[in-house]
Amino acid sequence: MTTFLISFIVFVAVMLIMLLVYSVWLHFFDRRNKAKKMRLQAILNAVHWGGQSQGSAQTTQQESALETWLRSRSRTFEQLENLIQRAHSPLTAGRLMGLMLALFTVVVVLGLLRQTNPLLLLVLSVAIASMPVQWLSRQANQRRQLFGDKLPETLDYISRAMRAGHSLTSALGMVGKEFPDPIGQEFKTVFDEISFGIPFKDVISQLADRVQSYDLNFFVISLKIQHETGGNLTELLDGLAKTLRERVKLRGKIRTLSSEGRASAWVLGSMPFLLAGMLTLVNPSYMSLLWTSSQGQTLLLIGGGLMAVGFFVLNSIVKIKV
């Protein structure tokens, strides 16, 4: 009976790994579907968020009943959707949760087969299952930083286009055609949403929600005020571009001054892993006590907790808001 149970668990783990590998290949390496999915997802998000802003409860055809129910009941599910949208990923929140569940299950099954410490197994399972979210967060932050760096140039372009006689909507469409991703893609989505008939105030509010950049918020608030009160928009954009350009320069100076702290965090964080790898190559039996004995697993938990606290403290020191 025990042999049958172990064989069944191994079979389930192997099937989950195969499904995980196939899902990753399908969503990240299939060139035929990647561009189409990204474009369709942008349009579906525009329609969905536009419907939400107008108070409608309509859902798209590709949404399942489970995703609709989770969206209405779970704040975490909405946060995952916002994260996926900010990272511009072809994944959906339901598939992301399925991927995390598959990773969690595989790690738990492998840990039970090796009779790992339950607390250590729980920590490892949660850490590995959260890796897709961490990766998406990193992609979203990089995308937001690239967007902020190109925003002053974009505002200058919009201002020059309006001086040449183009309307604001036409200038936004020109930005979507002329500028690279991510700023070109986002403004192209804005132009498409305006073409769909979504109100202008809702469109720029959705742009701010997708990117979540402080610099972009200045632009959105300025457009809302100008849309309600009127005024010279070109002069407003010129002044805003100058202000944002100075903010970008200041962020670059701060990043340069804090580079020593970030380098220290990388060096101190990688040293234990490098030392463990070298000792494992030299004397595997000596290092194997860390993950085969209960005392070693306890030390791993304590060390991992202290490293997490150290990373948090160093990140708080070098992270300065501008």
matplotlib code that plots the C-alpha trace (Angstrom):
import matplotlib.pyplot as plt

x = [0.0, 2.8, 4.6, 1.5, 0.9, 4.5, 4.2, 1.0, 2.5, 5.5, 3.2, 1.2, 4.3, 5.7, 2.4, 2.3, 5.9, 5.1, 2.0, 4.1, 6.8, 4.2, 2.3, 5.5, 6.5, 3.0, 2.8, 6.4, 8.1, 5.3, 6.1, 2.9, 0.6, 2.6, 2.0, -1.7, -2.3, -0.7, -2.7, -6.0, -5.3, -4.8, -8.1, -9.9, -8.5, -9.6, -13.2, -13.3, -11.9, -14.0, -17.1, -16.1, -15.7, -19.2, -20.7, -21.5, -21.1, -20.4, -17.5, -15.7, -16.2, -12.8, -13.4, -14.6, -17.2, -14.6, -12.5, -15.6, -16.6, -13.0, -12.9, -16.1, -15.1, -11.3, -9.2, -6.1, -7.4, -7.9, -4.4, -3.0, -4.9, -3.5, 0.1, -0.3, -1.6, 1.3, 3.8, 2.1, 2.2, 0.1, -0.9, -4.2, -4.8, -6.4, -3.5, -1.0, -2.8, -2.8, 1.0, 1.6, -0.5, 1.4, 4.7, 3.6, 2.3, 5.4, 7.7, 5.5, 5.4, 9.1, 9.7, 7.4, 9.2, 12.5, 11.0, 12.0, 11.3, 7.6, 8.5, 11.3, 9.2, 6.4, 8.9, 10.4, 7.0, 5.7, 9.0, 9.1, 5.3, 5.7, 8.5, 6.1, 4.7, 8.2, 9.1, 6.0, 6.7, 10.2, 8.9, 6.3, 8.9, 11.3, 8.5, 7.4, 11.0, 11.4, 8.1, 9.1, 12.5, 10.8, 7.9, 9.6, 10.5, 7.0, 5.5, 7.8, 6.7, 3.0, 3.5, 5.3, 2.6, -0.1, 1.8, 1.9, -1.9, -2.7, -5.4, -4.5, -6.0, -4.1, -0.9, -1.4, -1.9, 1.3, 3.2, 1.8, 3.2, 6.6, 7.7, 9.0, 7.4, 6.4, 5.4, 4.4, 2.2, 0.5, -0.4, -1.5, -3.9, -5.1, -5.7, -7.6, -9.8, -10.7, -11.6, -13.8, -15.8, -14.6, -14.7, -11.4, -11.2, -11.7, -9.1, -6.3, -7.4, -7.0, -3.5, -2.5, -3.8, -1.9, 1.5, 1.2, 4.0, 4.2, 5.5, 2.5, 0.1, 1.3, 0.5, -2.9, -3.9, -2.8, -4.9, -8.0, -7.7, -7.1, -10.0, -12.3, -11.0, -9.3, -6.0, -2.9, -2.1, 1.2, 2.7, 1.5, 3.1, 6.4, 6.5, 5.6, 8.3, 10.9, 9.9, 9.8, 13.2, 14.7, 13.1, 14.7, 18.1, 17.6, 16.7, 19.8, 22.0, 20.3, 20.7, 24.4, 25.0, 23.1, 24.9, 27.4, 24.5, 22.9, 26.3, 26.8, 23.4, 24.2, 27.7, 26.5, 23.5, 25.4, 28.3, 26.5, 25.2, 28.6, 30.3, 27.8, 28.2, 32.0, 31.9, 29.4, 31.7, 34.7, 33.0, 29.4, 28.9, 29.9, 27.4, 24.6, 24.0, 22.4, 19.4, 19.4, 19.5, 16.9, 19.6, 20.8, 17.3, 16.8, 20.0, 18.8, 15.5, 17.3, 19.8, 17.2, 15.1, 18.2, 19.0, 15.5, 15.6, 19.0, 17.7, 14.7, 16.8, 19.3, 16.4, 14.8, 18.1, 18.9, 15.3, 14.7, 11.5, 11.8]
y = [0.0, 2.4, 1.6, 2.3, 5.6, 6.7, 5.7, 7.6, 10.8, 10.6, 10.2, 13.2, 15.3, 14.3, 15.2, 18.6, 19.3, 18.4, 20.6, 23.4, 23.2, 23.1, 26.1, 28.1, 27.3, 28.1, 31.5, 32.7, 31.0, 30.5, 33.3, 32.7, 33.5, 36.0, 39.1, 38.3, 37.6, 40.8, 42.8, 41.1, 41.3, 45.1, 45.5, 43.2, 45.2, 48.4, 47.1, 45.6, 48.6, 50.9, 48.9, 49.0, 52.8, 53.1, 50.8, 47.9, 44.3, 42.8, 40.3, 39.2, 35.9, 34.5, 35.0, 32.0, 32.0, 31.2, 34.2, 36.4, 35.1, 35.6, 39.1, 40.0, 38.3, 38.5, 41.7, 39.6, 38.4, 42.0, 42.9, 40.0, 41.3, 44.8, 43.4, 41.4, 44.4, 46.6, 43.9, 43.6, 39.9, 37.5, 35.5, 35.9, 36.0, 32.5, 31.0, 32.7, 31.3, 27.8, 28.2, 29.1, 26.2, 23.8, 25.0, 24.8, 21.2, 20.0, 21.3, 19.9, 16.5, 16.4, 17.5, 14.8, 12.2, 13.3, 13.7, 17.3, 19.4, 20.5, 24.2, 24.3, 22.7, 25.2, 28.1, 26.7, 26.0, 29.5, 31.1, 29.0, 29.5, 33.3, 33.4, 34.2, 37.1, 38.4, 38.1, 40.0, 42.7, 43.1, 43.4, 45.9, 48.0, 47.9, 48.9, 51.8, 53.0, 53.0, 54.7, 57.5, 58.0, 58.6, 60.6, 64.1, 63.5, 62.3, 65.5, 67.6, 65.6, 66.1, 69.8, 70.2, 68.2, 70.4, 73.5, 72.1, 72.0, 68.4, 67.8, 66.1, 62.8, 62.8, 63.6, 60.7, 58.4, 59.7, 58.9, 55.3, 55.0, 56.7, 55.7, 52.3, 50.1, 50.6, 54.2, 53.7, 50.7, 52.4, 55.5, 53.4, 51.7, 55.1, 56.1, 52.8, 53.3, 56.9, 55.4, 52.9, 55.8, 55.6, 59.0, 60.9, 61.2, 57.5, 56.7, 58.7, 57.4, 53.8, 54.8, 55.9, 52.7, 50.5, 52.2, 53.5, 56.1, 59.3, 61.2, 60.0, 61.0, 64.6, 64.4, 62.8, 65.4, 68.2, 66.9, 66.5, 70.0, 71.4, 69.4, 71.0, 74.6, 75.1, 77.0, 76.8, 73.0, 73.4, 75.7, 73.3, 70.4, 72.3, 73.2, 69.7, 68.2, 70.4, 69.4, 65.7, 65.9, 67.4, 64.6, 62.0, 63.6, 63.6, 60.0, 59.2, 61.0, 59.2, 55.9, 56.6, 57.6, 54.5, 52.1, 51.2, 50.0, 48.0, 46.4, 45.5, 43.8, 41.7, 40.7, 39.9, 38.1, 35.9, 35.0, 32.3, 30.6, 30.8, 29.4, 26.6, 25.7, 25.6, 23.4, 21.1, 20.5, 20.0, 17.9, 16.9, 14.8, 17.7, 20.1, 17.5, 17.7, 21.1, 19.6, 16.1, 16.7, 18.5, 20.8, 21.8, 22.6, 24.7, 26.6, 27.1, 28.6, 30.9, 32.0, 32.6, 34.7, 36.8, 37.3, 38.4, 40.9, 42.2, 42.5, 44.5, 46.8, 47.5, 48.0, 50.5, 52.4, 52.7, 53.2, 57.0, 58.4, 61.5]
z = [0.0, 0.9, -2.4, -4.4, -2.6, -3.2, -6.9, -7.2, -5.6, -7.9, -11.0, -10.0, -9.4, -12.8, -14.5, -12.8, -13.8, -17.4, -17.4, -15.8, -18.5, -21.3, -19.8, -19.6, -23.1, -24.4, -22.8, -23.1, -26.1, -28.6, -31.1, -33.1, -30.2, -28.1, -30.2, -30.8, -27.1, -26.0, -28.4, -27.6, -23.9, -24.2, -26.0, -23.6, -20.6, -22.3, -22.7, -19.3, -17.4, -19.4, -18.5, -14.8, -14.9, -16.3, -13.6, -15.9, -14.9, -18.3, -18.7, -21.8, -23.5, -22.5, -18.8, -16.9, -14.2, -11.6, -12.5, -12.4, -9.0, -7.6, -9.0, -7.1, -3.9, -3.6, -3.3, -3.8, -7.2, -8.3, -7.2, -9.2, -12.3, -11.7, -11.4, -14.6, -16.4, -15.1, -16.2, -19.6, -19.3, -21.5, -18.4, -16.7, -12.9, -13.0, -14.9, -12.5, -9.5, -11.2, -11.8, -8.2, -7.0, -9.3, -8.0, -4.4, -4.9, -6.7, -3.9, -1.2, -2.8, -3.3, 0.2, 1.6, -0.4, 1.1, 4.6, 4.9, 8.1, 7.8, 8.7, 6.3, 3.6, 4.2, 3.8, 0.7, -0.9, -0.2, -1.5, -4.7, -5.3, -5.0, -7.6, -10.5, -8.5, -7.8, -11.4, -12.5, -9.9, -11.2, -14.8, -13.7, -11.9, -14.9, -17.2, -14.9, -14.7, -18.5, -18.9, -16.4, -18.1, -21.5, -20.3, -20.5, -24.1, -24.8, -23.3, -25.5, -28.5, -27.7, -27.2, -30.5, -32.3, -30.8, -31.9, -35.4, -35.4, -34.3, -31.6, -28.3, -29.3, -32.6, -30.8, -28.4, -31.4, -32.9, -29.7, -29.9, -33.4, -33.0, -29.5, -28.5, -25.8, -23.1, -23.6, -27.2, -26.3, -23.5, -25.5, -28.4, -25.9, -24.9, -28.5, -29.1, -26.0, -27.1, -30.5, -28.8, -27.3, -23.7, -22.0, -22.0, -18.2, -17.8, -20.4, -18.7, -15.3, -16.6, -18.0, -14.5, -13.0, -15.5, -15.1, -11.5, -11.9, -9.8, -12.8, -14.9, -12.2, -12.6, -16.3, -15.7, -13.1, -15.3, -18.2, -16.0, -14.7, -18.2, -19.5, -17.0, -16.7, -20.1, -20.6, -22.7, -22.8, -24.7, -22.0, -19.3, -21.0, -21.5, -17.8, -16.7, -19.0, -17.5, -14.0, -14.8, -16.5, -13.3, -11.3, -13.6, -13.1, -9.3, -9.3, -11.3, -8.8, -5.9, -7.6, -8.1, -4.5, -3.2, -5.5, -2.7, -0.5, -3.2, -4.1, -0.5, -0.4, -3.4, -2.1, 1.4, 0.1, -2.4, -0.2, 1.8, -1.3, -3.0, 0.1, 0.4, -3.3, -3.0, 0.2, -1.4, -4.3, -2.0, 0.7, -0.1, 3.0, 5.2, 3.7, 3.4, 7.2, 6.7, 4.8, 6.1, 9.9, 11.9, 13.5, 10.0, 8.8, 11.9, 11.1, 7.5, 8.8, 11.2, 8.5, 5.9, 8.4, 9.3, 5.6, 4.8, 7.7, 6.4, 2.8, 4.1, 6.2, 3.3, 0.9, 3.2, 3.5, -0.2, -1.4, -1.3, -2.7, -5.0]

ax = plt.figure().add_subplot(projection="3d")
ax.plot(x, y, z, "-o")
ax.set_aspect("equal")
plt.show()
